[in-house]
Every structure is written in structure tokens, then in C-alpha cells.
């Protein structure tokens, strides 16, 4: 059995005051967060420099996330654009096949069209345009 369980002896506890809790302004927090974003793996060293825990700095980084992401990302801007005349469609590329009057046309490796020598070129052109758009 534990002999101290029923002991009437009183123990003395000492309270050591560590000081007041520090208060950081939003500007100070933002400055520390931006400093931690300057280099990769700078969170721990920045936290040590300011005497705060790493987890507190990560919490501040999450809370200032919207502001810091805006600073890192480039702002949208206009890009110069030029307008060019429409180019005529390229003629369909035919893969040579047997000399029987039949033709095999392969588009992008996924589509294959086999036509006879007497095919209407206008209709074939429309079919090939549709297949290229897919």
C-alpha cells in the first residue's frame, strides 16, 4: 500500500511568475509572418528569433493567409494580343495505303477513316473537320 496516501503532511507549492503574456499587434504579427515566408524552412528560425512557438507562428500564417498569398502571387494584368487573319484549314493528311483506290486517313491515332477513290471531297472535308474538333 502507498503510505503517502493517508499522510497528514502538507506539501508546499511554490508559484513562479513568468511575467505577463505578450501582446502582439497585427502589424508585428504580419511582419513576423512575412519574414518567415522569405526563405524555405524559415519558420523555426523565425519563431526562435522572436521567442514564440513554431505552432503559434504557423497559426498566424494561416490567419494572415489571404494577405500573404496576395503578396506572393503576381497581380493580374493585361497581355498584348494580336489579331491575325484566319488561316485556311490544312489539307487532310493521307497515309499511303495499297493502290486499290481505297484511302485510309488516320487523325491523331484515335480516329481512322477509310474511303474509296470516288468519295465526294466536300463531304469528306466536312467529316474530317468534325473529327479534328473532337
ABEGO torsion letter per residue (X at the ends): XBAAAABABBBBBBBBBAEBBBBBBAAAAAAAAAAAAABBGAAAAAAAAAGBBAAAAAAAAAAAAAAAAAAABBBBBBBBBBBBBBBBBBBBBBBBBBAAGBBBBBBGGABBBBBBAABBAAAAAAAAAAAAAX
